[in-house]
Amino acid sequence: MHHFFVSKEEIGEEKILLRGENFHHLHKVLRGQIGEKILISDGEGVDYQCEIQSFSEDEAVLSICFREEPHELPAKLILLQGLPKGEKMEWIIQKAVELGISALVPLESKNTVMKLKEKKEEKKISRWQSIMDAAAKQSKRSVLPTVEKGMGWKEAFSYVKDCDFKLLPYENERGVVPTREILSKMEEAVKGKKDCSIALCIGPEGGFSKEEVEAAMGEGFLPISLGKTHFTDRNRSHYGIKSDYDAAGICCSRGIALHNQVIRDSRSGGKSVSPRGIALFFKIQLKSIR
């Protein structure tokens, strides 16, 4: 079923109007047919299953069949992502959206090789947002996540200051036991709170410096362990998000379907990276010490 995001102004009580780029894509590119079912989201958490009723020169009229259950996590996830080299950020964004993040903050730290130059930052952010929008449609998200402007540590701290939990995977953190305890507390918090928010901070290829980790802890970040194995920056993001995903109690059909999807990264020498494998690896480590 094709998926589109529209503004609230285009949504009526019984009908939805599809105009502009959405209309062109449905009518000219996808060759939508009268009577075909499509999914419409308002970008703020409300989904509608609709049926194409008619086409005119510049708009499609859709009849609303029913409102769907939202395809979102009960907790808001914010990813502070240390800027990686090359085009890795595009891959990180796509998979992070599929796993349920609400916002991504490009983070400049001591070991980031890539820097967002002022003249090119707007163009870069715009491209990343386009990738995020496409991933949200493909994964049937109910809310459009956002890519924020690049930030340094102080600005990032301010951005997530009101989050209920702030996590920082750190290679020198002691064992998995404290991490399991933190995730258990998160799970309980999500069950008992309507608007819970979690910030996850992932470092660049060189990781975070000791001073940066200490500064983050001073701002309320909890260091956690992803196990004894070191992960690339791309996999750390999804590994950490998946841990938050599980802590939030999201064992839904969309999550299970995502686990079964094997992602092939063309830049990894033909090796496949499976979110399910990463998730299972993390679960095994946590359960093994119970």
N, C-alpha and C positions, 0 to 999 in steps of 0.2 A: 504494500500500500504506500503510495507516494505521500510525502509529508511536506507541509508548508507552514511557515510562520507568517502571521498577518498582524496588523495593528488592530487594537480594540475598536477603532472607528469603523472597520470593515465588517464587524460582527454584529448581526442583528439578533432578534429573539428566535427567529426560525430560519434565517438565511445568512449566508456569508458571501461577500463579494471579493473576488480575486482580481486584482488589477496589476498594471505595471509589469515588472520583471516576473512576478509569480504567474500572472496570466499568460505571458509569452512562453514561459517554460512549460506550463501545463498544456497549453493549446498547441503551440508550434513545435516544441521539442519532444515532449512526452506523448503528444497526440492523444490527449485524454478524450474519453468517449462519454456521451450522455449516459448516465446511470452508473458510471464507475465510482467506486468508493475511494475517498482520500482522507488523510488525517490532517487536521488544522490545529495549530497551537497559537495562543496569543502571546507567547514568549514570557509569560509571567506565571505559568503553572496550570493553565486551563486548556484541555484538549477536547476537540470535537471530531467525531466521525461523521463525515459528510458524504453526500452523493451529488455528482455533477448534474445540475438541472438544465442549464442552457449556456450557450456562448453567444456573445455579441461581438462587435468589432474590437472592443477594448476591455471587456471584462467577462468573467465567468460567474454565473450564479450557482451557488451550492446550497442545497437544503441540508439542514442539520438533522442528523438521525438521532444522535444522543451524545451526551458528554461522557468522555472516558475518564477512568481513574488516572491521576497524574503519574507520569513515568519519572519520578524524582526521588532522591534519597530523603529521609526525614531530617538529615543534618546538612547544613551548608558547608561545603569543602572549598577552602581557598588554598591554592598551590603557589607558594613562593619558590620560583624556579631559578636557580643560579644559571646565568646565561651560558649555554654550551657552545662549542665551536661549530662552524659550518651550518648545515641545515637541520641539525638534530632537533632543534626546537619545534619544527613543523611536525615531526613524528611524535614528540612528547605531547604537543597540544592535541593532536588527533586522538591519541589513546587516552589521555587524561579526560577529555570530554566524554568519551565512551564510558569511562569509569565513574563519571558523575560529578566532576568539579563544577563549582559555580563561578569561579574567577581564577585567573592566572596572573601573577605579578612577575614580570621579568626582573630578576634580582642581580644587581652588580655587586660583586664581592671581591675580596683580595685576589683570589685565584682565577677570576673570570678572564679568559683570553679575549673573548668577543666583547666589544663595547658598543653601546647604542649611541652612535653619533647623532647630534642634534638635528642635522640636516636630513638624515636618512631614517630617523626614528619613526616619524609619522607614517612613512611608506611601509616600514617593516611591521609596525603595529597593525596597520590596515590589512596587510597580507595575512598576518597571523589571525586576525579576527575573521577573515574570510574562510580560512581553514577551519576555525572553530565553529562557524555557522554551518558549514557543510557537514562537519562531523556531528553536530547536534541534530541535523535533519536525518542523517543516515542512521543514527542510534536512537531515533524517536524520543529525543529529549522534550520535555514540556517547557523548559526554561532555556533561553539563550544565554549561555555563559559569556563572560567578557574577558578580553585581554586588556589589562591596565597598562599605563605607561611604565617605562623602566624606572626602577627605584633603587636607591641605596639602602643601607641597613636602617638608618634612622627613620626614613620615610616609610619603609616597610613595617617597622615596629609600630608606627602610628596607625598604619592602615589596618592592622589586625589586633589592635590593642583590646578590642571588646570581644574577641573570640573566646569561647568557653574553654577550648583546649588548643594549645599550641605545641606542635611536635617537631622535633629536629632529629632525624636519623643521623647518628654520629658513630664513626668507625671505632672510636675508643670507649664507647659506652659499655658498661658492664653487663654481660649476659642478657638472656631473654626474659628472665623472671620478672624484673621490674617493668619491662615492656608489656608483658602479659597483664600485670596489675593495672597499668595505665589504660590499656585497651578495655579491660573489664569495667573500670570506672567510667570510661567513655560510653560504653554500651548502656550502663544504668542511667547515665545522664541523658542520653538520647531518648530512652524510653519515657523518662519523666518530664521532658521539656519539649515544648512545641517548636521553638526556633533555636535549636542548638547549632553552633558554628565551630568548625575545626580548621585550624591553619596548619599546613604541612610545609616545612622548609627543606628544600633539596639543594645540595651544593652542586657546583660545576665539576668538571673533570678532576680538578686538583683538590676538591673537598673544601671544607671551611677551615680557617686557621683556628688555633686554640683561643686566641683573643676574641674572634667572632663568636665562637661557641659560648664563651663566658658571658659576652655581652647579650647574646640571645637568651641565655638562662636568666640573666638579670632582668629581662623583660617578660619572664614567665614561660619561656619555652622549656619543654620537658625533653631531654635527650632520650632517644630510644635506640634499640639495637635491631638491625635487620638480619642478625646472625653473624657467623664467623666469616662467611664469604663476602668479598667485596663486589659490588655491582657497578655497572656503568651508570653514568648520569641518567640515561634514558630509562633503564630498568629500575633505578632507585625511585624515580617519580611514581611509576605504576605499581611498584611493590609497596611503597608507602601508602598510596591512595587506596590500594586494595585492602590494606590492613585497616584503614579508617572505614572503608566500605563494609568490611566484616564486623567491625566494632559497632557500627551503626545498625547492625542487624538486618542488612539488606540481602537476604537470601531469596530474591525474587526471580521470576522467569527471565527477566532481561539480564540479570546478573549471571545466571546459569548459562544463558545463550552466549554471553560475552566470554565466559570462561572457556567454552568449547571452540571459540574462534582462534585459530592459529594465525598469528601475525608474522608476515615475512618482511624482513627489512632488507632491502636491496643492497644496503651498504655494509651488511654484516657478513659478507663472504658466503651468502646463500644459507646461512643458519636461520632457523626459525626460532622466534621468541614467543612463548605462549603465556598469556596472563594467567591461565589456569595452573600452569606449572609453577609459576612464581607464587600464586596464592596457596597452593597445596604445600609448597616447600615451607612457607611461613607458618601455616597451620600445624604442620608436623613438628616444627621446632617448638611451638608454643605448647602443644599437647604432650610432647615427650617429657616435659618436666613436671607434669601434674602428678 
